[in-house]
């Protein structure tokens, strides 16, 4: 098997266009799949040495996060903690410290597990995904990208994520067998603003409730404009049960998750700063 470790994006794209080459990020998922022969590769393009892909920075009215930024990097970044709270909370809930040190945000999307911790958070934060190829750069809303199979053409490099700084607040919670060490059995992320005591710009997303994480436009529509009191949380929990019921259909896990989602949504809302401070529910 070939192995290359380029240092620039141009070198990455050149190496990645060769047939059978796969991009290697943190390797927490890909290496296991290679060992199990679930995927085949002629060679690996290791992205660890590409500094451009490891940056976190605010540029104007957006937060730019490179695809090779690790979950530990995100967890230790003050800008992420304040401007992308849901993502920061998702990072805190993800895996053991050893996994957080190795796993990357780009790898979490590339693997695209139904239970991927970062994806519901990125969805409510309105993330756009930066894709690079020899044809240039493309920005694709994450919600749109998750409807594609495959996510992107062969040879395309996932370069990073662009999050608009909207001034809203966000939160995240998940249900697992052993908290942070567990793969999520169900997760929820929420983003919203408070305007004159009412909810505005509400977005809710769920993970481990279908093939991929998804936003619920129906739930957001029902919550926008409601007074931010205890009744808001109860409506959110009640309507979330309906969303999960529709998403899971007749699956064996549906009855359990339909009831469990209320507690997950309640916890996600409680993690939102102004909700927690007593201004809201």
N, C-alpha and C positions, 0 to 999 in steps of 0.2 A: 504494500500500500504506500502511495506517495504521501509525503507530508511537507507542507510549506508554511512558513511563518512570515508573511509580508508585513511591512511597516507603514504602508500608505494605502489609501482607498483604491488608487489606480492599480496598484499591484494586486490587491484583493480581487478586483474585477477581472483582471487578466488571468489570474490563476483559476478563478471560479467559473470561467466560461468553458474550460476544458471538460469534456464528457466525463461523468461519473465523479466529479469533485463535489464535496459537501463542505459547507462552512461550519467550523467548530467554534462555538461560543464558550460557555462555561463547561459544557460536556456532561452535565449531571444527568441529562436524558439521552443524548445522542450516543454516548459511549456504551450505556446499557443496551440500547437498541442494536448497536453494532455487535456487541458480544452475543446477544440473543439471535443474531442474524435476522432481525426484523426489518432492517434496512441494509442496502448494499452500497458500497462506495469504492471507487477506484483510488481515491485519495482524500486528504483532509486539508482544508485551508484554515489554519489557526488564526483567529482574529485578535488574540490577546495583545499583540504588540502594536496595534493600530490606535495611537493616542486619540485621534479624532473621534473614535467611537466610544470613548470612555469619559466624555465630558458631560457635566451638568452645568447649565448656565441660563441666566435670564437674558433674553434679547428683546428689548422693547416690551411689548405686551404679551409675551409668550415665554414659557419655560421649555428649554430644549434639553432632552435627555438622550444620550447616545445609547445605541443598542447593546454595547458591551459594559454598561454600568451595572455593577452587581447589586443585589438586594441589600447587602451590607452598606455599600456606598450610598444608596438611597436612604437607608435608615439613619445614616450619620450626617445627612445633609439638611441644614436648617431651612433652605429654600423649599425643599420637598415637604418638610414637616409643616411649613406654614402655608404654602401655596397649593399643595396637592396632598392634603391631609388624608384623603381616602387611600391614596397610593402608599403613603408612609405607614398607615395602619395595616395595610395588606402586607407590606414588607415585614413588619413586626410579627405578623402571624405566621410567616412562611418558614417552615423547616427549622432544623437545628442551626446553630451559628456556623457550622462548617458548610452547610448547604448555602446559607445566605452569602457567605464569603465567595463562593464559586459560581452560583447560579446568576444569570444575567436577565435583565428585563427583555432584551431581544430574544433570548433563548426561550423564555416563558411563552412568548407569542408564537415563535416558530414551532415549538412543540405542540402548542394549542390544545392542551388537555382540557376537557370539560371543566375540570376543577382548578384550572390555573388561577392562582391567587390574585395576580395583578390585573387580569382582564376586566372584571367588573368595575374596578376602581378607574382604570383608564377609560372605560366607556363613559362613566358619569362625568369624568373630567374632560370629555370631548376631545380625546387624543386624536391627532392625525399621525399617520405612520409615514416615515420617510423611506422610500425605496429608491435604490440607485442601480443603474445599469449603464451600458455603453451608450444608450439612447438619452441618458440624462437622469434628472431627479423627478420623482413623482410623489405627490402628497395625497394620501388616501385616508379618509375618515376611518377609524378603526371599526366602527359599526358596519360600514360598507364592506371593509376587507373581510370581516368574519363571515360574510355571506358567500365568499368565493371558495371554490375548491379547484385547484390548489390555491393557497393564499396568494402566491405570486409565481411568475414563470421561473423556470430553472435558470440559474446564473444571476438572478436578481439578489442584490445585497440589501438586507434590512439594516438601514443606517441609524435609525433612531426614532424618537417620538417628539411631537410638538404639541404642547398643552397651552391653550389660551388662558391668560390670567383674567378671569371674569370677576373676581372679587367676591364670589360666593363661598359657601362653606361645604364641607363634605365629610363623609364618614364611611366606615366599613366594619363588617363583622362576618364571622364564619362559624359554622358548626363542624367540629371535627371530633374524632374519638379521644384525642389527647391534646387539645389546644394546639399550640404552635408546632408540635412535632407531627401533627396529623395532616394528611391530605384532606382538603375540604370535602365534606359530604354535602354542604350547601353553603353558599356565601351570598352576601348582598352588599352593594355599595349605593350610596345616596349622595346627591349634590343638590343644593337649593340655596336660595337667598331669602332673607326676611325683609319684607317691605310693608311698613305700617301694620306690623303684627300678623301679616299673612304670608303664606308660602308663595314663592315665585321661582320660575326657572327650575322646577323640580325635575330631577332625573334619577331613576332607579334602575339598577342592573343586577342580574343574578348569575351566579356560577354554579356548576354541578347540578344544573336543573334542565339538562338537555345536551345536545351534541356539542354546543359551544356556549360561552357566555353571551348574554343578550340584554339589551335595553328593553324596558316595557313602556312603550308610548302610552298605552291605555291607562296604566297606573299613574303616570305623570300627569295625564290630563285630569284625572279624578282628584289629584292632590293640589294642583295649582289653584291658588286663590283661597284655599282654606285657612281659617284662623289657626295660628300655631299654638294650640293648647293641647290638653290631653286627648281631646277628640281627634286631633290630626293623627296622632300615633295609632289610635284604634282603627281609624279608617284605613290607614296605610297597611296595617296588619291584616285586616279583613280582606282588602282587595288583593293583597299579595298572595293570600291563599288561593284566590281564583286564578291568578296568573300562573302559579306553580301547577295547579291542577290542570290547566289547559296545556302547559308546556310538557308535562310528563305523561298525560293521557292515561293509558292502562298499564304503565310500567309498575313493577312490583314495589318500587320505592315511593310511588306517588302518595299513598295515604299517609305515610310517615312524614315525608317532606312537606306535604300540604299543611300539616299541623305545625311542624318545626319551623317553617319559614316565618311565622308570626314572631317568635322569639328572636330570630336572626335580624329581622327588620327592626324590631324594637331596640335591639342592641346597636345596630348601625345608626339609627336616629339618635340614640343617646350619646354616641361618640362624636356627633357634630357639636362643635364648640358652643354655638349660641343656644342650641337645644339643651346642652348639658348645664349651661349657666343659669337656666331658669327662665330665659326669655321665651322659650318655646314649650314643647310638651314636657 
